[in-house]
Amino acid sequence: MPSQSLPVQPMLDLRAQYATIREEVLAAVSKVFEDQAFVLGSEVAALEQEIAAYCRTPYAVACASGTDALILAMMALDIGPGDEVITVPYTFFATASSITRVGALPVFVDILDDTMNMDPDRLARVIAAHPKAKAVVPVHLFGACADMDPILDIAARHGLHVIEDSAQSIGAAYKGRMAGSMGVIGCFSFFPTKNLGGCGDGGIMTTSGPRLAKRLASLRVHGMDVKYYHDEIGINSRLDALQATILRVKLHHLDSWTRARQAVAARYIENLQPLGAAVKLPVAAAHPASHVYHQFVIRAADRDALRNRIEAAGIRTDMYYPLPLHLQKCFEYLGYKPGDLPVSEAASRECIALPIYPEMKLEAVDRVCAEITSHYN
Ligand SMILES: *Cc1c(COP(=O)(O)O)cnc(C)c1O
């Protein structure tokens, strides 16, 4: 048995990050407390401009969570009952639940085995079989963009909107374009564990359409442009000034944090490559500069045995995702069966997420890799 005396290696360490920005964060929130203006307002407007500039889109509209960003995006595109929206089953739940929240039906398309992102060829076949489809929601999973050119092309040929679920991929690029700048709307989450995380929930939508931006901004405040006059029914999904001011502080550090994540990922890859076929490594590692490594997910045929071994050595791991969405109980009514989306199902059986965060020491990476290597030797 490996030594039990080593400290527990967590999946991520937000306290280590806070230690590096404590003074900046406290000064920023202190100013908001002095101002006593807590919802939307100038801090949120400033964050919106900075995120728009960062993602190279003309507009950004903040809201209360990444889930709400997806819901608001669908509302703004008039997606509702009778419509279908095509997405992947290998993602966080909110990608699909947001579709049902506006009354539409999710239709699942399988992923590619290597990138674990949406398969454009399968998408073409699913679109052909679903004339009621109104939008496609590719997910930029784990920090790497989906193969957007063919997805955008197929969607455009069939007149479908493309909404990018960019919750895990702020700062990721695809052929020089930023995540969230390629579809009609990009949806981001500021959940604390995301690459740019607040101190609570938060989200933002990016778009290049001035009318869409205006409508999103209205929908998040009850569809209200002129105070107490409602032209349509929106929701209450506003971002707090406290979150915005913290996120503005953190945004300044995001690129250096991304480079640190990439260095951790590079070390994992260097250490684990000698294991050959025993573990499948993230593929977008072929273009490291564009992958922001929200997660470092490897795949192993003997996943549970490997995971037990690593965990026994005090190293925390996770599974993203243990059950694909088409097999979730709440989606039984959609009629999918095991075997319908085999690539996603295999990924669910084989995935292990390893610790990764900007402050992770390379020696800590080596410790995780030594454990994995000894499992196979
Ligand atoms: C986190 C996440 C969301 C939801 O964001 P919240 O802010 O938690 O509501 C949506 N999609 C994906 C892929 C996510 O990882």
The ligand as a MOL file (V3000), in Angstrom:
LIG
                    3D

  0  0  0     0  0            999 V3000
M  V30 BEGIN CTAB
M  V30 COUNTS 15 15 0 0 0
M  V30 BEGIN ATOM
M  V30 1 C -21.4900 24.3950 -15.0050 0
M  V30 2 C -22.1580 24.0780 -16.2740 0
M  V30 3 C -23.4380 24.5960 -16.6060 0
M  V30 4 C -24.3050 25.3130 -15.6350 0
M  V30 5 O -23.7630 26.3910 -14.9980 0
M  V30 6 P -24.3140 26.8390 -13.5540 0
M  V30 7 O -23.6790 28.1800 -13.3550 0
M  V30 8 O -23.8830 25.8260 -12.5650 0
M  V30 9 O -25.8050 26.9560 -13.6350 0
M  V30 10 C -23.9400 24.3310 -17.8660 0
M  V30 11 N -23.2610 23.5850 -18.7490 0
M  V30 12 C -22.0620 23.0500 -18.4650 0
M  V30 13 C -21.3670 22.2360 -19.5060 0
M  V30 14 C -21.4800 23.2610 -17.2180 0
M  V30 15 O -20.2830 22.7030 -16.9460 0
M  V30 END ATOM
M  V30 BEGIN BOND
M  V30 1 1 1 2
M  V30 2 1 2 3
M  V30 3 2 2 14
M  V30 4 1 3 4
M  V30 5 2 3 10
M  V30 6 1 4 5
M  V30 7 1 5 6
M  V30 8 2 6 7
M  V30 9 1 6 8
M  V30 10 1 6 9
M  V30 11 1 10 11
M  V30 12 2 11 12
M  V30 13 1 12 13
M  V30 14 1 12 14
M  V30 15 1 14 15
M  V30 END BOND
M  V30 END CTAB
M  END
